[in-house]
Amino acid sequence: MRVVRSLALILALWIFILFSDGLTVAQPPGDNLDYSRIVNYIDASKIQQHVSVLAGVDTRLTGTKGFYRAVVYLVSALNRSVDRLLLHKYKVIVPIDEGSYLTVKEDGGRVIKLYPLWPNLVEACPVPEGGIENSRLIYVGRGSLEDLSRHDVNGSIVLMEFNSLDNWVKAFELGARAVVFIEPFETTRWEALSKQVMLPVNMPRFMISRSDAIYLKKLLEKGSVKVSLVSRNRLEEREGINIVAVIQGEGKSDEAVFLGAHFDSWSIVPSKAPGAEDATAAAFLVELARYFGEHRPYRTVVILLLSGHWEALAGAREFTENFFFNNVTYGLKPYFALFFDFTSGSDKLGLFYGGFFYGRSAWRSGSYGEAGVQSYFEGWLTRNLKVVEKQTGLSPKNLVTDPIYTTSYLDLVPYRAFFDVEPITLACFSLSYQIHTIHDVAPCLLYTSDAADE
């Protein structure tokens, strides 16, 4: 994995906070800590194994069966290393597909599985029994105006190539009753995101497997094809779960260092969201918990695995509300918070304290200015990077620290990144940061092809 050496550097850097007086020490750390041993402990194959298991389910969308299976796996993996494990539960609204099918009238009523796309805001676009019966099926390629002009689109079900940008909107404008996209060999996050609109309009959209699409296209070559469509796709309230794993410190055990990441996934096709990229940071923290289980830290370590990331940071917001404002602290006193979010297309990592969820203006407070905690933290970071490099031979060049000086740092992440640390930072403006991959467009993120073997 390309990010493992960068993770090793990060681990070596933050281990000092956990094993010593950390930021309260005026001088760089001594040689009493064996950073090389710490760095070499990271096992890339174990991280990959966790990613493979987590991405081995159809979806980890919060509230789905695959999500709960992931919770069981992570709890089992963490229980071997931690002293205490808690589950923080909350409610979240997510789309749940209870069965969506296309029935072909011309071939003895053959039934084909459909996969609903993400809702248009609060409109899940369900199609009840009898809602779309005996409609003409037409194939329009990429859905250009030239393609559409060859057919009578009004009242039809449109079969369209997925890599067609937002041409599907034209099909609905011409009277299509539903659009069925053909699963592509490859695509991008921008193609995926173009398949929804930010308006609550009822435009039933689905994906079909390529093999089923080939079958339908061959039928269409023989003549007219009539189909019926049913979709039981609904927005439902489900239970989200955050995992709080505590490893007691041997020194200042009353001070807790929070290490967090989200483990849920998202795709424009909610029922097909393996989310290998989304699993990487959580897998890293499971491996990190194993290290701390065998080598006790100076401070208490809290591994915080959050869900609801793709539901407007629901898990992070609910945890922050519970912890800081409802005083459900589990007996933990926060000292430092560091969250992680990795993608595999770059080994460059940025250090941030805020992202796009609350917007740039939220992070222009003087509390984090050059005279605030940001400046204090920068001094500590500069001193200790030199010590880590001396002991391990790892260069800090892949860790970009400049971003915390200005909100322009967000340009290093070429998409609107929401950070799980944002609610915590906004709640307390203390030492809380996010490590996030930079210089990576993450083309497979948010699509069904984000699998472990990719």
N, C-alpha and C positions, 0 to 999 in steps of 0.2 A: 504494500500500500504506500502511495507516494507521500502521504501525510505523516507516516510513522516517525521519521527523524524529527520533524517539527514538533510532534507530540512529545518526543523524548526530551527535547529542549524545554518545552513548556513544563513538563513534569519536574525536570531538574530545577527549574527556576522557582516553581511554587512550593517545592518540597521544603525549601528553607523556611517559609512562613509556618509550615505545619510542624517542623521539628525544632524550631528555635523561637526566640523572641521576635523574629521576623522584622516588621517595620519599626519596632521600638529600638532596634540595635543601630547605633550611629555608624559603626564600622562594618565593612564587608564581612561575611561569614568566614569563620576559620576553616581549617582543614579537617575538622572533626566529622564532617559529613562526607560520605563517599558518594559523590554525584555519579561517578561512572557506574557503580553498582545499581543505582536508582535508574539510570538511563537504560542500562542493559536488561533490566527486569521486564521492560515492555516487550511483550510477545505479539508480534504482528499476526501470527497464525491464530492466536486465541481471539484477537479482535475480529479477524476475518470470520472465525467460527461463529461468534455472536451475531455478526452482521448477517451471515447466511441463514441462521435460524430465524432471526427477527424478520428478514425479508423473504422468508420461505412461506409466509401466509399470503393469501390473496390481497389483503389490505390490513393496515393497522390504523385506519381511520378511527378516531376516538368514538367509543360506544359500539363498535362492531365486534363480531365473534373473534376475528383475528386480533383485534386490539386486546381483548381479555386474555387470549392465549399468550400474547406478548407479555402481559402483566405477570402471568403465572411463571413464565420462563425467567423473567428478570428477578422476580422475588426469589425463585429457587436459586439462581446464580448468586445473588447478593447474600442470601442467608448463610452461605458458607463462610462469609468473611466479616460480617458486621455483628455488632452487639445488640442492636435494636432495629426493628424494621416496622415502619408505620405506613398505613395507607390513608392518604387524604382524598376524600371523595367529594364530588361536586356534580351539579347538573349541567348538561350542555345539549344544545339542539343540533342534530346532525341528520343528513339524508340517509334513509335506510331503504334498500331495495328488497322487497319481499317477493320478487318474481316479475320479470319483464320478458315478453316473448312475441315473436313474429310467426304467424301461422300462414303457410303457403297453401292456397286453395288448389293450385294446379297439380300438386304432387301428393295427393292422398292426405292432405292436411299436415304436412311435415312441420314440426315446431322447431324454431330456431331461437337460441338464447340471445337476448339483448342486454346491453349494459348501459343503464342511464348515465347521462353526464351530470355534472355538478349543477345544482339549482341556479336559476337566475334570481339572485338574492333570496327572497322567501318563497319563490315559486318553484316547487319541485317538479312541476309538469307531469303529474300522474295521468294515466289513461285508463279509465274504468272499463269493466267488461261491457262490450257493445259500443265503446266510445269510438273506435275506428274499425269499421267492418267493411270487407270487400272493397278496399281501396286499390287503385292502380299503383303498381310499383314501377318507378322509372329510375334509370341510372343516368346521372348527369356529369360524370367525370369530376373535374375540380370545381364545377359549379359556376363557371364564368357566364356572363350574359349570353355569349354565343352558344355555350352548352345548354343553357336553360331554354333558349329560344327554339330549340329543336323539339321541345316537348310541351304538352299541355300540363303545366305544373299544378294548376288549381285542383284541389281535392285529392292530390296524390300523396304517396309516401315516397320520399326522395332518398335514393341510395347515392352517396357522395364520397369521394376520396377525402380522407381526414386532412391531408396537407392541402387545404384549400382556403386558408385564412378565414375571413368572416363571410365568405360567399353564401354560406347557409342562410344568412339573414335575407338575402335576395329571394331564396326559395320560399321562405315564409311570406315575404311581401307579395309573392305571386300566387299565394293561396295553398302552399303545401301544408299537409296536416301533421307531418312529422318528418324529421331528417335522421337517417341512419348512416353514420360514418363508418367507413371501412378501416379496420385496424391497419396502420401503416407499418412498413418494415422499420422505419426510423422517422423521428420527427424532432421538434424542439419545444421548449417550454412556451415560446411565444405562439406557436401554432396551437398548443393546448389551451392557453389562456384566451385565445381568440374565439373559443367555442362557447363562450357565455357572454351575457350582457349584464350590465349593472342596472337592470330594471326588472321589476317583478312581473315579467310577461310569460304567458304560457306558450312556450315553444318546445314541444317534446323533442329531445335530442338523445340519440343512443349511439353506441358503438357495437359493431358486429365483428366477429373474427374473420380473418382474411379467407380462411377455407370456406366458411359459410357464404361470404361475399362472392367467391368464385362460383359457387353452386348457383347463386341467384343470378349472376351475370350470364351464365350459360343458359338458364331458363329464359331470360329476357331475349337472348339471341334467337330463340325459337318462336317468340311471339309475346302477346300480352300476358302479364302475370298479376293476379289479384291476391292481396294479402289482408290479414287482420292483425291488429296490434293491441296488446294489453300491457300495462305497466302499473305495478303496485309500488311505486316509488313515493315515499312520504318523508316529511320532516318529523322527527320524533325526539322527545326528550330522553336522553340516555345518561348513564352514570359514567362520568369521567373519573379517572384515578391517577393521582400523583403518588410516587413511591418515595418515601423518606427513609433512608438507610443511615444509621448512626454508628460511627466507630469512635469509641471513647478515647480521648487523649490521655497521655500519662503525665503531662505537665500542667498547663493551663486548661484543664478539661472543661472549665466553665465557659471558655471562649470557643465558638464554633466557626469553622471555615466551611462555607457552602460551596460545593462543586456540582454544577447542574447542567442538564441538557434535556431536550425533549426526545421522546421515543416514538411518538405517533407519526403517521404518514398522511400524505394527501396526494390526490391525483385528480385531474379533470374528470376521470372515470372513477368515482369513489369506491366501487366494489373491486377495482383492480389498481391497488396502490401498494406495491411491495415496499417501496421507500428504502432502498439500500443506503442512499445518501443520508436520509434522516436517521438511520440506525447507527451511523458511524460514531458519533459523539457519545451516545449511550453505551455502545460497546466498549469504547475507550474507558468510560467511567467504571464499568463493571470490572475491567481489568485493573483499574487503579484501586478499586475497593479491595481486590485480592492482595495487592501490595501492602496496603495499610493494615489489612487484617493480620499480615505476617510481620510487619514492621510498624510498631505502634507510633503514631504521631505525637507531637508535643501538645498540639491543640486537638480538640474534638473535630472529626471530619464528618460532614453530612453530605452524602451522595443524594442529590435531589433529581429524580427522573420525572419530568413533567409531561403531561399530555395536553391536548387541546391547543397545541401551537397554531395549527391551521384554522382554528375556530377563534380567531382574534385573541390569541394568547390566553385563552380561557383558563387553562391550568395554572399558568404563572400568575394571572390576575387573582384567581380564587385563592391560591396559596398565600399571596401577599396580603390580601384582604383578611384572611383568617389569622395569619401570623402577626402582622403589625397592627391591625385595627380591632380584631376580635380577641387578641391576646391568647390565641391558641399556639403557644410557642414550643410545646413538647419539652419544656425545660431547657431550651437552647438559647444561648445568647450570641447573636451574630457578631463576628469579628471581621470577616471578609467574605465576599461572594465572587466566584469566578464561574462563568458559564461558557459552554462550548457549542459550536455548530460548524461541522466540517463538510466540505465536498471534495471529491476526489480528483478534480481537474487541475489542482495547483497545490504546491506544498508551501505556499506563502500564507502567513497568518497575520491578521490584524487584531489590534487590541482596542476595543470600543467600550464606551459606557452608555451609549444610547443608539437607537436605530430609527427606522421609519414609522414604527407603529404609532408613537405619540408625536412624531414629526420633529424636524430640526429645531423649531423654535423652543421646544420643551427642554432642550439641552443647552440653552444659552444662559443658564443661570450662573451668577457669580460664584455660587457654592462650588462649582467645578472649574472655575477659572484659574488663571495662572497663579493667583494668590491662595487658591483653595486646595482641596485634597488632591486634585490632579497634579499640581506642581510637586507636592510632597511625595506622591507616589512615583513620579518620573525620576526623582533623585535616587530613590531606593532602587528602582529598576535598572538604571544606568550602572550603578555600582555593582550590582549582583550579577548582571549579565557577563561582566568580565570574569568574575570568579567561576561561573558555570563553564564558560568557554575554556578557561585555563585547565579545569579538572577533567572535562569530558572531550575536548576537542571539537565540540559542536559549535558552529558559528551562529550567532544570533541574527544573521542577515535575513533569515526567513521570518523573523518576528518583527513586524512593522509596528513601532510604538508611536510614531508621529501622529496617527489618527486621533489620539486623545487630546491633541492640542486644539483642534478645530472641527466644527461640524462638517467641513468639506470632506472629511474622511470617508463619508458614505459613498463617495464616488469610486472608491476602491472596490466596492461590491457592486457589480454592474446590474443590479436589480434591486427592487425595494425590499430590503431585508428587515424582518421583524425579529428583534432579539428577546429571548425569554427573560433576560436580566432587566429589561426596561421597567416593568412594574416595581421591582425591588429598588432600583436606582431612584425612581421617581418618588417612592414612598419614604426613603430615608436619606438619599444623597450621601451615602457613606462609601466605603471602599467596595465597589461592586462593578465588575467589568465583564465583557464578553469577548472570547476568542473566536474569531470567525474567519473562514477562508476568504482570501481576497484574490483578485485577478482571475476569477473563474466564472464563466457565464453559466455553468451547471446546466447544460442543455437537456439532460434527462430528468432533472428535478421537476416534479409536478406532473409526470406522465407515467403510463403503465410500464414503460420499458426500464424504469429505475430498479433493476434487479441486481442481486449480489454478483452475478457472473458478468455483468456489464462493466 
